[in-house]
Amino acid sequence: MNKLEEELAALIVRELNLEDAQVETLSADTPLYGEGLGLDSIDILEIALLISKKYGFELRSDNPDNQKIFASIGSLAAYVAQHRVR
């Protein structure tokens, strides 16, 4: 994983108290839903809020690309890299 992917993985694990997840075992391809981290829609809302505060842009619930954006750690990191306030 690149630096941003590692940062996001650590943020997600820490802030959502994912006791079973070890950042070192995650990859850019780790899905956020289902078999990956097993997050639900409430968890995704929490992640969106965390990203908004940390990276200075809003992830909107009505974005038609949300399924793609939140598919994996890597896809989320790619979206953050494109939209974060520098």
N, C-alpha and C positions, 0 to 999 in steps of 0.2 A: 504494500500500500504506500501511497505517497504521503507526504506530511499532512495535508488537509484531510485525507481519508482517515489517517490515524487519529487526528485531532477530533474529528466528528465521531468516530467510533468510541473514543474515550469519553467524550461528552455525553453520548447517548447512554453508554453503560453506567456512568456515574450518576447522571441526573435522573434516570429512570430506575435506578437501583436494581439493575439486572445482575443479580448475584450469581447466576449460572453462567454468564457470559464473561469470557476472558478476552480482553482486547487483543492479546497476542495471537489468539486462535482465529480471529476474524480476518476476512479479506475484503477487497473491493467488491467482490461478487456476492458477499453475504447478503441475502434478502432481508429486508426489514420486517416484512410480514411473513406469516406461515412458518415454514421449516427453518428459516434463518433465525432472526432474533425473536420472532413470535409476537411482534408488536400489534396492537389493535388501533382503532381510529383515535381513541383518546391519547394514546402514546404519540401518535403522529402529530396531533394537535400540540402536545407539549414540545415535541421536537421543533415544530414550526415556530413556536414562541421563543424557544431558546435560540434558534438561528436568527430570528428577528432582532433579539437583544444583542447577540454577540457579533453578528456580521452586518447589521445595519440595513436590512431590506426585509420586506414582508413576503411571506409565502401565503398566498391566498387560497382559501378553501374552494373557490370557484374556478381555479386554474384547470383547464381541460387536460393538462399534462401531468397532473399530480400523481397518477398511477405510475407513470414513467419516472418522474422525479424521485419518488419514494420507493422505487423498486429495489434498490440496493444501496449499500454504503457508497459505492463508487458513483452511482448515478446522482445521489444526493450531493456528493462532494463536487461533481462536475457542475451541477446547477449553482451551488454556492460560489464556486470559483468564477463563474460568469457574471453573477449578480451582486456580489458583496461590494460594499462601499469600501474603497481603498483608503 
